[in-house]
Amino acid sequence: MTKLHAVRGEGATETAPIAADRLVESAPVATTRLDYERDGKSYAGEWSAGIGAWRVEYEEYEFCHVLEGMCELVPDNGDAQRYKAGDSFVIEPGFKGIWRVLAPMKKRFFIRYD
């Protein structure tokens, strides 16, 4: 088994609208391309979504690198932070707030559940 895994956004694709009970603005559709999965705890791939906003609650760690577009994360207890193409960031378990896509975006991600 190889210990190297390319993440190119070429894996299995799933497209679905953001769940209605989480929507804050608009009705964006998200597409996930999963390139890597290990033991049901680690995932890597590419994700894209249209303009809109929805509530999020993280139980996992997520590293994100924005390839296109722009988003804004608004913690329930803090100030909004914007990320655009070329930016990278980490979300830790316990983050609760709003994920807002300001310009149609695409990101690469790595998720880890402990």
N, C-alpha and C positions, 0 to 999 in steps of 0.2 A: 504494500500500500504506500502510495506517495505521501510525502509530508509537505508538498507544495501544491497550492491550489490557486489557479487564476480566477480573478473576479472581473468579468468583462460584460456582465449583463446579458449573457447568452443562455442562461439556464431556463428551467421551467418557468412559465409565465402565468401569473394570475392577475386578472383585472376585475375590480369591484368598486362600487361606490363606497364612500365613507359611511359608516353606519349612521342611520338617521338620528338615533338617540344621542349621538355625539356631536352633531353638526351645530355650528355657531353662525357661519356665513356660507351662502351658496350651497352647492351640492357637488363637490369635486369627486372625480373618479381617480383611483390610484392603481398603478400597475407595479407589481413586484416580479422581479426576475431573480430566482434563487439559484446561485451558482455553487453554494456550499452549505452543507448541513452535517452536523456531527452530534450524535447521541441525544438529539432533541434539546440540546442546550446551547449550541453555537450555530450561527447562521451568517452568511455573507451573500451579498448580491447587489442589485441595483433596484431603485425605487423611484417612481415618478408620480406626480400629481398635478392637477390643474388648480387654478385659483380658488381659494376658499379657506375656511377655518373650522377646526374641530377640537374638542377636548381630548386630552391625552393623560394617561396615568401610567408611569413606567414602573415595572417590577424588575426590569433587566437593565444592563448596561448597553448603550449603543454608541458606537463611533460612526460619525457621518462625515463624508466629504462631498460637498456640493459641486456637481459637474456643470449644471445649467440652472438659471433662474435665481429666485430669492425666496427665503422664508423668514419668519419671525417666530420665535418661541417666547411666550409670555407666561412666566411662572405665576401661580396663584398668589404668591407672596413677594413678588419682585418686579423688576423692570424688564421690559421687552429687550430681546437681543436679536439682531438681524444677522443673517448669513447669506452670502452670495457666492456665485461661481468662484471656485478656488479656495473657499474657506472650509475648515474642518472643525468639528466640535465633538464633545462627548456628553451624553446624557446619562445621569446616574439613576439607579433605582430610587424611587420615592418622588421623582419629579412629577408634579401635577400642574396642568395649565392648559394653554391654548397653543396649538400648532397652526400657524397661518401661512399659507402660500401666497406670496405677493406677486410673483411672476412664475408661470409654469416652470416647475423645477424637476431636476433629476439629481439623485445622489447615489453614491455607493455607501454601503453600510456593513458593519459587523456588529452582531448582537450576541450577547452572552448572558445566559441565565445562570445564577449560582445555585 
